[in-house]
Amino acid sequence: MALCNRLNDIVANESCSGTGCCKVSIPQDHVLTKVTYGTVGVFNNHSAVHDFNPCGYAFLVENGAYSFTSTDLLKLEKEEFPVLLDWAVGNQTCQQAQKDLSNYACKDNKSTCYDATERSGYLCRCFNGYWGNPYLIHGCQGILLYFLSLVWIRLLRHFYDASRGTYYA
């Protein structure tokens, strides 16, 4: 946990020490299941804000991809930050997880399971030739179907523009 309680705690435009800018590092082997943002003593009520910083921001960002500046306390200029998540489903191997299909995370029938290498648990991926989200039913789509859809759209555009006397290559 990090605290931002006084403006004097903030060192302008320097790397964040965890005081004032509220930087909290997540240990590499830590299992993170929930992130909570709030003010000490009033986690569920953001009406009790600090006078020096009436705004509050909370975000996950890849280590080294954000540099704190004191002007961020007034207005956060950048609104998108890269995040690197190294995760796995549960703490079972694929072989163990496949025994309980109701809780098995690989939902698409065009997906396969593989054991995580850096931690316990498993992950899912679409079969070769498919892309998408293997954690959803019908989440893996064929690349050939995707390609043919793009060709079809291109042909429709060509014929539509040709009928209007306009041609686009």
N, C-alpha and C positions, 0 to 999 in steps of 0.2 A: 504494500500500500504506500502511496505517496500523498503528501499533503501540500496544498497551496493555501496558506493562511494569511500571509502578509506580503505587501508589495516589496518591502525591503529584502525579502528572501530571494528576489529575482535578480540575477546578474544579467544585464542587458547583452543580448547578441553573443552569448557564449554557449558553449556546449552545456546541455542540461545536466545538472548533478542529481536531479530528483527533487530538489526543493524549489518551489515556485512554479516550475513548468510541469511538475507531476509526471515525470518519466518513471515508468516501472518496467524493468526487464523481466521477461518470462524465462525462467530457467529452461535449458534445452530439453531436459528429461521430464519436465513438469507436464502433467496431464491437465489441460485447461478445458473445463466444461462450461464455464459461465464467466462472463465479464460484466461487472457492475460498475456504474458510474454514479457518483452522487457527492454530497457534502457530508462530512463527518457529523453524525448525530441526526441528520435529516436525509437519509438515503432515498426516501420516497417523496421528498418535497424540495424542489429546486427554487422555491420562492425565497429561501434564505440564502441569497448570494452575497459574495464579498463586494464591498464598495469599489475596490480597485479593479475588479474584473466582473462586470455584470453578465458576461457571456461565459458559457462553459463548453468545452470541447472534449470529446473522448474519442480516440481512434487507435486501432492497431496499425502498426507500420513496420515494415522490414527494417531491421537494424541497419543504421547508417543512411537511410533514405530520407530522413527528416532532420533538419537542423533548427533548433529553437531560436526564435528572436522575440524580444519583448513586445514588438508590434503585433505578434500573433495573439496576444492577450486581448487586444482591441478588435482585431479583425483577422481571421485566419484566411490568408490569401489563397493558398492552395487547398483544394477540396478533394483531391484524389491522391491516394498514397499507395505504393505497392506493398503487398503483404505476401509473405511466404509461409504457407501452412504445411507442416509435415505431420500428417495424420494417418490414422488407420481406424477401422471399424472394430469396436469391442476389444476383447483380449483373447479371442479364440483363433485357431488356425482355420484355414479354408475347410479342411476335412471335418473339423468339429462343427463349424458353423453350418455346413450343408446338411447336417442331420436334422436341423430345426428350420425347415423352409419358411415357417411363418415369421421368423425373425431374421432370416438370411437377407443380407442387404443387396445382393446382386439380383435385381428384380427382372431385368430384361433377359429374354431367352436367347439373345445373341450376345451375351456377356459371359465373362469367365472371372474366376476368383484367383487371387494370388496372395501369398503370405507377405506381410510387411517385413522388411529386412532390418530396419533401425529400431523397431519397437514391437510389442505384441500386437496382435490383431491381423486383419486382412484388408485388402482393397479389391475393387472390381474394375474391369476394363472391358470395352466392347471388343468383339472379335475383330481380327484383321479384315479390312475392307468395310468396316463400320465406324461411325463416329457418334458422339453424343453422350448421354448421361446413363450409364449402366445401372444406376441406383433407382431408375424409374421404369415402370412397365412401358414398353414401346419407346424406351429412351435411346436405343441404339439405332441409327438410321444408316442405310446403305449409301456408300459414297457414290456408287454408280447411279442410284436413284437421284441423288442430289445433283450430280453432273448433268443427267438427262433433264432435270427440271430447269437448270440454268440454260441449257440449249433450247428448250421449248420456249422459255420466256424470251430469249433472244430472237427466235424465229417469229414469235407473235409480234414483237416490237417491230421487226423488219417489215412484216406484211402490213401492219397498221400504218407505219410511216410511209410505205410505198403507196398505199391507197390514198394517202393525203398529198401525194406528190413530193414527199420528203424522203430522202434516203440517208440512213446512218450506217456506216460500216461497223 
